[in-house]
Amino acid sequence: MSATDDRGLAPDTLLEVRGLRKLFPLFSQGFVRRRTGEVRAVDDVSFSVRRGETLGIVGESGSGKTTAARCILRALQPSAGEVLFRARRGVVDLATLSERELTPLRQEMQMIFQDPFASLNPRMTVGAIVAEPLVIHGLARGRELEDRVVDILRRVGLKPEHRERYPHAFSGGQRQRIGIARALIMRPALVVADEAVSALDVSVQAQVLNLLQDLQAELGLTYVFVAHNLDVVRHFCDRVAVLYAGRMVELAPTAELFARPQHPYTKALLAAVPQPDPDIPMRFEVEGEVADPSNLPPGCAFHPRCAECFAPCRTERPELRPLSATQQVACHLGDPRYSSSD
């Protein structure tokens, strides 16, 4: 494909999301249902992911992180925006493709689900579960199919004989390894992990995270990692995108974000991480409820809960602006156009 077909993607970029929106309509009750509003689950989110990188997406429940992840993989149809993916055939906009056009691309992007108990069919053997993507896409059969199943099971720390058993015979950590094997058997370029370790015990979480890192290095994987556990994100991700009420409020390399958070909401999230020493005080406190995505306040959606709020925050929505070559923030604090005395 020619350079113009890359749609402006940098050569090392695998995924670029531009102005992503997902709106869910609200209807009145009764015999005649009328549209009364909408839930802005994801509202103008943009970011890119380089090949071999792990981008973390964090935020409270209702922040839109899972919805954004599902829009990327087209489990949900975006309402607006572009989802540019560097597929083997060239750069494509996943947001505009039909289901038929998406089918061959499913080989190149896969999801690891949150619940290892609910995401596996209890009536299928492990071997059948892991082999199913290859069967659906017609990529292998017979001896080749069996060999590929055995190979990926070994890579995720399971034994070949496990393929004859059913999911109920395994622990939560082992079931998640089965889910990982199913996601990776087609050697995708992009893997979206939606709270992939949140349902596991802490010791098992560490094992699964280390496994994912080893597989990333071994298979050249790129991860979008949705999580609410910031300790996990700090250990696992290269960069972090922070969402609040469907909007991105900060994007930075992990070390930079944890050392120098800029948005008050990011500071609140970091302050909420439990500390092993009870004498360590909270660095930043936040009160109030998460903004209602069907009735967002004017200006900055976080301003009703922000102790550092000043006049522009109540009326003007802050745009994501660069603080450095690597860090961006959507906040009026520090914006040279304003001062705290306004």
N, C-alpha and C positions, 0 to 999 in steps of 0.2 A: 504493500500500500504506500501511497505517496505521503510526504510529510504533512500535507494539508489535511489528510484523513485522521491525523492524531488529535485534532480538535484542541490543540494548545496544550496537551499533556506533556509534562517533562519526560525525558526518556526513561527515567527510573521509576515513574509513577505507574502503579498498577490500577489504582482506583481513585477517582476524583468525583466528589459529590458537590454539586453546585445548586444553591438555592432550593434545597429539598423541602417540600411541604407535604404534609398529610393531614387532611381535614376530614372529620367524621361529622356528617349532618345530624342535627337534632330535629325531631318532629313532635308536634303536639299530640296529645292523647285524644282518642275519640274516633268516631266513624270516618270523618274527613280529616285526614292527617295533613297538616301543613308544616312546612319547614320553618322552624322558629329560631334556628341558630346553627352553630357549628362548634365542634371541639377542635382546637388547633393543636393537635398532638405533636406535630413537628412543624416548626415555623421558620423557614429560611435558614436551613443549616448547610454549611459548606465546609469541606475539609478534603484533604488528599491523603493517600497512603502509599508509601514507597514499597517497592518489592522487598520482601524479607523483613519488613517492619511489623511491629505490633502496636496498633493504635488502641488505646483504652477509651471507652465512652462511659462516663460516670454521671451520677445524679441521683436524687431521691426517687422513690416510687412516683410515677406520674410525670417524670421529667421528659419522657419521649425517647429514651435511649433504645428500648426494645423495638418500638415502632420504627425508628430510624433504621435499625438493623434489618428488620423485616422488609422495609422498602428497598434497601440496597439489594437484597436477594430476590426481590419481586414476589415475596410471599404476600405482600400488600402492594397494591397499585398506588404509586405516588400521585398526589393531587397536582403537583407542579415540581419543576426542577429537572436537573439532569443527573444521571448516575452513570458516569463514563468509566468503562471497564476495558482494560487492555487484554482482550481475548487473543487466542492463538491466531484468529483470522484478522485481527486488527482491532482498533478502538470502536466500541459500540456503546450506545446509550441504552442501558437496560430499562430505563423508565418508559421508553417508547415502543419496545418490542412486543409483539404478540406472543401468546403462549407457545405457539408453534415455533416461533423464532427463538424463544428462550430455551426450549428443550435441549438442544445440543450444548448450550452454554452451561447447563446444570452440571456437566462434567467438570467444569473449571471453577466452580464456586459451590461451597457446601457449608452446612450449619451444624454446630454441635449444640444440642439443646440443654436446657437447664436441668430438667428432671430426668435422671437416668432410669427411673422406674416407669414413668409414663411414656417415654419416647421409644421404647422397644416393644414390639408385638409379642405378647406372652405365648402366642400359639405357634411361633416360628422358632426354629433352632437358631443358635448363634451363627452357625455357618450360613443359613439361609438369609438371616438379617444382614450380615456383612456382604454377602454376595449379591443382594437384591439390586443395588445400583448398577452393577455390571450387567446383570440379566436384563434390566429394563432398557438399558442403552445398547444392548447387543454387543458388548465389548469383549466378552469371553464366555466360553462354555467348556464343559467336559473337564479334562485334566488341567487345562490352563486356568479355568475358573477356580478349581480346588487349590491349585498352587498359589494363586494370588491371595486367596482367603487365608491360607496358612501363613503366608509371608507377612501379611498386615497384622494378623493376630500376634505373631511373634514380635513384631515391631512395637506393639502397644503393651507388651508384657504378659500376654496370655499364651496358653499352650495350644498346640494343634488339636488335641483331643477335646478342647472346650467347644469346638464347633458343633459337636453332637448334643450339647446340653441346651436347656431352655433358660431364659433370663432369670426365672425365679431362683435358680440354683446359685446365683452369684450375689456378692455384696454390692453395695452402692458404688464403691470405687471401681470394682470390676465391670459393673454395668456401664459406667461412664467410659471405660476403656473400650467396651464394645461399640458404644456410640461414636467414639473417636475413630475406631477402625472402619466403621461404616462410612464416615465422612471422608476418610483419607484414601479409601481403596481405589478411587479413580484418579488419584494424584491431582487434586485441585490446586490452582494457584492461590485462591482466596478462600479463607475459612473464617466464618463469623461464629464466634463462641458467645452464646447468650447466657450469661450467668452460669458458665459451665462447671464451676466448682462450688457454687453457693449451697447446694444441697448435700455436700459431703462433709465429713468430719475434718477437723483442722489438719490432722496428720495425713489424711488421705488427700486433702487439697494440695498439700506440698508435693506429694508423689505425682499427682496428675499434672500439676503445673510444670514440674521438672520434665515429665514425659513430653508435654507439649513443646517445651523449649528444645528438647533433644530432637523431636520430629521436625521442628522448624528448621534447625540447622541441617538435618539429614536430607530433608525433602525440598528445601527451599520454599517454605510456606510463608504466606503473608496473613496476619491475623487482624481482625477487628474484634476486640475483646470487650464485651458489655459486662459491667460489674458495678456493684455498690460497695464492695469491700475495698477500701483504699489501700490497706496493707497488701492485698493481693496485687492490685494495680501497680503499686510502687515496686514490687518485686518482678513483675512480669512484663510491663509495657514500656515501650520506648518513648511514646508521647501520649498525652492525655487530653481528651476533649471533654469539657464540663458542660452539661446541659441543665437548664432550668426552665420549666414550663414550656418545653418544646423548642427553646432557643439556646444557641450556643453562647456561653458567657466567657469562656476562656479556653485557649488552646496553647499548649506548651510542651517542651520535652519534660519527661517525668521528673528528673532531678531538679530542674528549674522550677517547676510548678510546686513541688513539695518544699523547696527551700525559700521561694519568693512568690507566694500566691498573690495575685493582684486584685481579683474580684472579691468583694465581701462574701459572696456565696461560696466561693472556693475556700476561703478562710474558714467559713462555718463548717463546711464538710470536713476539712482537716482537723478542726477543733473537736469534732464529734467522734474521732477515732479514739477508742479506749486506750488509756495509758496504763502500763503495768504498775506505776507508782501512784498511789492514791493521793499523795501530797502534791502532785503536779497539777496546777490550776488549769482551767479551761482558758485557752488563748483567745477565744472569740465566741460569743454566745449569740444565738439568733432565736427570735420568738416568732410565734404566729404559724399559720398553716401555709402549705404550698399553694401557689396561685392556681385558681380554677382555669384550666385551659379553654373553657367555653365562655369565660367572662374575665379576660385578662385585664388588669388595671392599666391605665394609660402610662406612657413613658416606659421606664424600666419595670419589667414584671416583678422584680425582686424588691422594689422600693418600699412597699408596706412593711417589710420585715427587716429592712436594712438600717442599722444604727448610724451609718455614714451618709444617709440620704440627704440631698440638698435640692434646691428648687428645680433645676433641669431634669432631675431623675423622675419627677412627678408628671412631666409633660412630654418629654422627648425620649423616644426609644434610642438607646445607644447602639451604634453600629460596631461591629467587630473591627478593631483597629490594631495595627502592629505596634508593639512596644519595642521589639527588636527583630532581628532576622528570623528568630525562632518562636517568639511568644506573641500571642494576640489576646486582646481582652475587649469585652463589650461593656464598658463602664465609663461614666462621666468623670469619676475621680481620676485626677491626673491628666485629664484632657486639657491641652493648653488653651482651648476656647473658654474654659470655665475656671472658676476658683471656688473654694469652699465658702467664700464670703458672699457668693451670689444669693 
